[in-house]
């Protein structure tokens, strides 16, 4: 909150300008390639300030994860700039990228697939520590065991294999792996989605504790609106590869401005009996990212769509202090 | 080992390397068939190495007074059509057959594994249009015909036969490993490795390769079996081991003309080929399971 009031004083740790990631579709014949693309991420711009948590929400397939990977350069962006501490990392050479991995880390969704089954947890963490020369070799074991303690595991877990852990514990191992290099920014790509609700809460609390302890910045990608609300300072909403609304948490959850955000947030289950929320139902399905609608991408499902929405792409502009929306009607 | 663990005992932490090794050994010895396979494999290797000490007769000495004798106390496995002691020949034949199996598969692994790993990991033009099409071309030949052609070009003899068999086996390994690598490179643990800033070679060798070990192991043990048989075929056709040196394949071939009169000539080398192949397979399975930490 404090941070939101004085946005100018805090440094932008990460800034993304016009990020695009298109995937070619293997259509056409052998000789004549079809030039169709899946526009997974299409012209997204935002910034993340040092020390904050930016939540990114959206339906499955809206490009959230692809965006996370494009920021990390795990998938080379088709277009656009990714400025980390002022440097455009999308132009980095492999060697510079490896160095960059010390600063930006990722926690994956699947706690089963993201750990190498053949390696003990300790071997895996030590390898990273050694490759980046985080601590001298003699202190490696102590350092990694401290990491394990930090994420709520036992030092003895150093010698265990991933399959000996529960889902929640594995996710803690993933967090330890991300922390091992002492990063500044961690992208949590659906980091708690695969976990039980009770374990989710534990892991979320752990992430917040670590954030305070190590002064971390998070980009928290999730489809779970309540989780994002709980952890984020600011929230961005994505629809079909585009950011439709971005604001601080209280602004966006109290007064969503974009019709899509309104519909999305009205779907959050509510337990309170007093106020009965009006549920906004959307018609139809999300259009295929292969063939995105003209103009505003949401116009096919928007209850308020006008002729203008069908033709002009709405600009992503600031409507209030720090509240950005891409809609003609706002 | 005692000294190494002593320091750890004081801290009440068992030495993890020793623990891991113990767990591995435990997994191996639990599998009785694998132990049996391993025992026979080593017995055969031992036999091959100390052949000259073990054999009761000279394997190439012909004795026309004792032609096609059935097994007896003097000639345990009988004698062949020119009076050579089959037991001695089988023992010496182990040298040839084991060499043929191990070395030709070794060649195939040495060439196939790196190419398969690189091809599968990097994909692209070289993988798609050069390496894959080349393996297709090689696989389109019947394996024995290709081995025959290669051996003929290289010249007769055991070494050249092993090289020829190795080359013929290679495309199978390339394709198998490439397919495995392609399946694994999309997995999140590989992506996580990249995100951790690991170099490609480290991801390929330390992360992907151990995960593809199981099918490689199975394929290799099966290939040893087929290499032994291929060497036998080449010897039969005169391109492998040169007479009078004994090789199980050549003996089997010699014996087939006398199957009704003196079945032991073909029977004993046949039994040994069978036992060798089976033992190596069981042993290989055991090693595969031993290396898999998921199995308790």
Interface residues (C-beta under 8 A of the other chain):
Chain A: X69 X72 X74 X97 X98 X99 X100 X101 X102 X105 X106 X108 X109 X110 X113 X114 X115 X116 X117 X118 X119 X120 X122 X127 X128 X131 X132 X156 X158 X159 X161 X163 X174 X177 X180 X181
Chain B: X13 X16 X19 X20 X187 X188 X189 X191 X192 X193 X194 X195 X196 X197 X198 X199 X202 X206 X207 X210 X211 X291 X292 X293 X294
